[in-house]
Amino acid sequence: MNKKKVRNDFTSEDPWRIFRIMSEFVEGFDVLSKIGPAVSIFGSARTKKNDKYYMLAQQIAEGLSREGFAVITGAGPGIMEAANKGAVRLKGKSIGLNIQAPIVQKQNKYVETPLEFRYFFCRKVMFVKYSNAFIIMPGGFGTLDELFEAITLIQTERIKLFPVILVGKKYWAGLINWIRTVMLKEGCISKEDLKLFRVADSPKEIVSIIKDYYSNKNR
């Protein structure tokens, strides 16, 4: 009887969650619709401040800010902190989309425009909807999730093509080799799908890829 009561109580709460979900969308749309051109930078929360990729993320964010792009991250430590720090140093817009999770993620101190999400799918919509490009730094499962979410949406034409750049040729080499020698060979993707992302290491090159893409598109 107790189990039945718990189940019924939980089920009766489900419709009310719609309002919480709606509130996350409304707040996110309201804030992010005003930021202008933006680039989302993803990567590991575990990256240390003395790591080369931390410094690289900061330099990339500085370059993007210099070109007038807002920088969006997941608001946490590691690569996210580095990117927000880079944006702040160049007086660019520094946005953080934090997530409430069982493993609490503390928002880094360089986020100037914070948004808090309970639901991952609401947060993902914000990244995709308000980004002009995705920069994928070395990271774990969450970073891979964002990468494959983006290229799947582009591949299936649910969103328009935009630059997806993997940073760290050495880090991503194994994954890219597997995509080419297994996924492509087995016919699970087409050769054209390999053009959905690029790989680069230089902050200057990364910023140029994004800048040139939109310059050519607007001609």
N, C-alpha and C positions, 0 to 999 in steps of 0.2 A: 504493500500500500504506500509506503513512504517513497519507493522508487517511482511509482506512478505519479504521485503528487509532485515530485521534483521534475519529472518529465513534462508534466502539464504546465508547471510554472515557467519552465524554460521556453516552451513553445509559445506561451502567451506573450512572452517578451519580444519575440522575433519581429512582429510588425512594427514595434516601436523603434527598432534599430534603423529602420528606413529613415527616420527623422535625424538620427545621428549621422548616418551616411550622407544624407542631403546637406546637413550643416557643414560637413567637411568639404563637399563639392562647392557649396555656395561661398564659403570663406576663401577657399583656394582660388576659385575663379575670380573673385573680387580682387584679391591681392595681386595675383600673378598677371592678370590682364593689363596691369598698369606698368609692368617692368620693362617693356620694350624687348628688343632682340636679346636672346639669352642662350647660354650653352650650359648643359649639365655635365658635371665631372663626377665620375664614379670611381671607386677604388676601395681598398681595404681600410677598415677602421683600425687595423693592428699595425699599420706602417709607422715606424718610429721617426722622430724628428731628424735624426741623423742619417736616415735612409735616402739614397739617391732619388727614389721615386717621390718622396715627400718634397724635396727641393724642386724636382721637375714639375710636379703638380702646381706648386706655387708660381713657378716661372710661366707656366702655360696660362694660369689665371691672370697673371699680370699682363701678359700679352693680349689676352682677350679683353681685359678691362681697358687697355690702351686703345683698342679698336672700337670701344663702345658697347661691348657685349656684357650683359649681366652674367654673373656666375651663380649657378644653382648646384647645391650638393645635398646629400642626405643629412647634413647638419652635425654629424658625429666627429670623432677624432680621426687621426691618421691622414689619409689622402684627402678626406673631406675638409678637415681643418686646414690643411695646406692650401687647398684651393680657395677657401673663404679668406684665408690670410692674404693670399696673393691679390684677391680682388680689393680688399680693404687697403692694402698698401698703395694701390694705384687709384684709390678713391673711386672704385667702381661699385656697382651694386652687388651686394653679397647676400645671397638668399639661402636658407637652410630649411629643408623639409624633413623634420624629425619624425620618428616613428615611436609610438608607445608599444613596447614589447616586454615579455617576461624578463629578458635580459635588458635592463635599463640602459639606454644610450644617452649619455650626457651631451647636451648641445655644446658645440665648441664656441669659444668666446668671440670668434670673428664673424659670426652670423649677425647681420644687421637687420634682416627681414626674416623673422622666424615664422614657420607654420608647423603646427602639431597635428599628427594623424594617428588615428587608432587603427585604421584599415589600410593594409598595404595596397590594395587595388585602387583606392582613392588617390593615394600618394603617387602611384605609377602613372595614373592619368595626368596628373599635374606635370610630371617630368616630360612626358611625351607631348602633351598639348602645348606647352610653353617653351620648348627647347628648339633652337635652330640647328643644333648639333648635339651629339653625344660623344664625350671623350671617355674612353674606357681605360683606366689605369689598372695596373696589377691588383688583383683582388680575389675574393673567394666566391662562394656560392651566390651571394647577393649581387655581386658585380656581374657574374655570368648570367644571372637571371635578367638583369637590366639589358645586357647586351643582346641576348637571344629574343627577349621581348621586342626590342626595337627592330631587329632585322626580320623577325617574323611578321610584324605589322607592315613593314615596308614590302616584304616579299609577297604578302597576300593583298597588297594595295588597300589596306585599311587606313594607312596614313601615307602622305606624300614622301617621296624620297628626300632624305636629308643626310648630311655627313655623319657617319659613325666611324670613329677613329680609335683604333687600339694603340695604346702607347706602351712601348717596350717590346721590341722585336724578339729579343731573347726569351722574355717571359711567355709570350704568346706563341712561340714557334711550334711547340708540340701540339697545341690545340689546332692551329691552322693546318699543320701537316696532316693531322687526323681528319679534318674536314675535307681536305683535298684527296687523300689517299683511301679513305673509307667512305665517308658520306657521299662524295661525288662519284667515286668508283662504283658504289652500290646503286647509284641512280636515285638516291634520296633527295638530292638537290641538283640543280642544273649548273652549268658552267657560269651562266649569267649571275647566279646567286653569289658567286665569289666577289662580285663587284659591289655588293651591298655594304662592305666595310673596307677600310684601308688601315695600313699599319705605318706608324711613324714614331720617331724618337725625339726629334728636335722641336722645341717650343715654337721656333720661328716657322718651321714647316707646317706644324699643326694649325697655327693661327692662319697661315696663308691658305691652307686647304679650305678652311671655312670661309675666309674672306673672299677668295677667288670663286668659290662655288656660288655665293650669292651675288657677286659682281657679274658673273657670266649669266646667271639666271635672270637678272634684271635688264639685260641688254635687249 
